[in-house]
Amino acid sequence: MKVNYQYMSPSMCIQKENHTTLGLAADNSRKERVSFQGKLKDPLIFRDAMLMLREIVISGKEIEKKERKEFFAWLNQEIERRIQLHEKYAPKVREELTTKMKEEEGRRREKEEEVKQLKKVLNKMQKEIDELSVWKDYNKLEREFWKFIKEKDYDLWFVLDPVITVHRDEVSFEAFSIDESTYGCLSIPIEEFELLKTPSLGTTNIDFSAKLAKEIERFRTDTDVTLSVNPDGFTVDMGVMPEHIEKKIDLPETWIKGFCQVSSAACLNGVDVELTPADFYDICSFLRRHKAKKSPRYMKWILEPKKRVRIIFEPYHTELILHAVYQGERKREEKIWGRRRWLVAERLIPLAKSFHVRLLGFGMPQFIIADLGVMKMTIGFSSWSSNDWVKGTAFNIMAGFVSEGNYRDVYKLLQKERGLSIKEIQEQLRLSAQEGTTKSGIGMMLKKGEAYYDVTTDKVRFRQLCSEPIPEELYKVTGMERKVNKLQNASLDSFRAVRMENGDYRFSHDYMEKDNYGRDTTRNAELVIDEDGQIKTVSCTCAEFQKGDRNISDPCAHILALYLMSFKFFGLPFETGKNYKINDIMEMLL
């Protein structure tokens, strides 16, 4: 998707006596002309949070490695292609081709001398043209231009500008990393500003260059800072208006999808752990001092009720005992890959009062909310793959955001109110739509980039990710969603639920389908959900699941349909060890 950013001037810090104005130039190509002007009460916290947000944006510039799954898919195709070539060019045909090739080789040699003579004539003519051409110094000028860019603002051409949204109750800054692995959102309440004029609500991109980041680094305790977002740009006292800036960026489809999928993942249930700044420092300190060169590279969190949290780092087998005490009711273990990404939040340790960690389960993302007192920073990490937001788990399906639902009604309501909880949206639209269709409408807004889920306030907030509507192919209902919808309407005669002795719930169901030859076949899906609502294990007999990673990071439609159905009955007072059928469950509900 090609996006055109238009800024009337670069963002800049304007110094005047003892006052600094942080001028953020807004994207002028958007319909909403967002403006904001307010004096910051805590410029130091804002400084470190914004610099950390920039670290998220520019992180992951290393060359991506091909994933094992993609390699084997390519290998199978290559083997099939070579088999076909072998069958096509059998030995007899090869002999005929060899004879023809020898004949053609003789003709080619005859033409070679003619080609050499023509090349000499061509080179001579080209030299004469170059001497008279106005473009003869173009390459030299181009080299000087790129040298200038590298020295002045090298990051300008690959940084994806953050998104700022002015709400009625807060100002938020969102960013998504280049490698599509890390999401960041800084939330600043309106009360933390001394407003100098009435804000204009809306969303826009801001020009956030490396030069501006260096200016922000100069903020000190005695710095008097005013945050100003202006679509008309900024000028200095020299009386010269800076040059208009236009950026044309071809955004990857996976980047857009990943940015939108973060909100769906944030809506899922998880295990919450409250860490002190000292705990988070200990984790970052270990990661900073140790860089594993062999597998497995993960940290295993051991959570026991009313006991201190323990983390085992592999492959060192080193245990770290934190001061934080796990407040859950049952023992659990969580493995986390991509652990070095946690170092991006290291800058916030001196300012944070606490770090709220939410673990969504094996192969699932993690979220960290840094409580900075007056501000909140939300950071989302994908599981083990750099762009696993879109390549693994279908978060929108797991969150119940299936189909379009009453999207138009939800859009009108959120555009008016700007921010509501899912429960508030359902209550206000209960007369015009059912609960399920309203939730699907919310999901469609998230997939289209027209809203995001704010973890800190538990609200769905209206926000236009791009200046132009996202292409339909990036948000349209997928084949997986259609299949899940179809499976949900299937008969539940074989649905089973069991409460195990350790408190977990095991759900299973047999799905009747047609195979590739039109024969009836049975797909058995099973999953185990713990008391906190997290998926522990999954299994399915279908070919799609067996060919994949065979875990929740790569589910099939049967597992997703079973999850949506099972979650409706999760938490019912099942007797331990008793096998419940759908009729038994309905009697309990009635």
Number of C-alpha atoms within 10 A of each C-alpha: 13 10 14 17 21 21 26 21 24 24 24 23 23 18 14 9 6 9 13 17 18 21 24 27 27 30 30 23 19 20 12 16 18 22 23 20 21 20 19 21 16 16 20 20 20 19 18 19 26 20 19 19 26 24 16 25 25 17 19 17 11 8 7 9 7 8 10 9 12 9 11 11 10 12 12 10 12 12 11 12 11 11 11 11 11 12 9 11 12 10 11 8 10 13 12 10 13 11 11 11 12 11 11 11 11 10 11 11 10 10 10 11 11 10 11 11 10 12 12 11 11 11 11 11 11 11 11 10 12 12 10 9 10 9 10 12 10 10 10 9 12 11 10 12 11 12 12 12 13 13 8 12 13 16 15 17 13 12 19 22 21 21 22 25 23 23 21 15 13 15 19 20 22 24 23 28 26 22 20 26 26 30 21 27 25 22 23 21 15 16 12 16 18 14 16 13 10 10 16 16 17 21 28 32 28 26 27 21 20 17 17 19 16 12 14 21 13 10 18 12 9 10 15 17 24 24 21 21 26 23 24 15 22 21 18 12 9 6 7 8 13 13 12 11 14 16 14 11 15 10 13 13 15 17 20 22 22 24 25 28 23 26 24 24 25 22 19 15 16 19 19 17 18 19 22 17 20 16 20 20 19 15 22 21 13 13 17 11 8 12 10 14 8 8 8 12 20 19 24 18 20 18 23 18 14 14 16 16 22 21 21 17 24 16 14 13 11 11 14 17 15 18 15 18 17 22 17 16 12 15 12 14 13 17 20 21 21 17 18 15 18 17 15 17 24 15 14 22 19 13 16 20 15 19 25 16 20 19 20 22 22 19 21 24 26 22 24 23 22 26 19 20 11 15 19 21 27 22 24 24 26 27 26 19 17 21 21 20 28 21 14 20 23 22 22 24 23 19 20 22 24 24 22 19 21 20 19 14 17 24 19 11 17 20 16 10 14 21 25 19 15 16 12 13 22 21 14 12 16 12 8 12 17 14 16 16 21 26 25 23 24 32 29 28 25 29 27 23 23 21 25 28 25 20 18 14 12 15 18 24 22 26 25 24 25 20 18 14 11 19 11 9 9 16 18 14 15 13 10 16 20 14 15 21 17 12 20 18 9 11 12 16 11 12 20 19 24 20 23 17 10 10 14 19 25 22 25 22 24 21 20 14 13 10 10 7 6 8 8 10 13 14 14 17 25 21 21 22 21 20 14 16 19 18 22 18 15 20 20 23 14 17 10 15 21 14 10 13 13 16 19 23 21 17 21 25 25 26 24 27 24 22 25 16 16 22 14 9 16 19 14 12 9 19 12 14 11 11 15 16 15 14 12 12 15 10 8 11 9 5
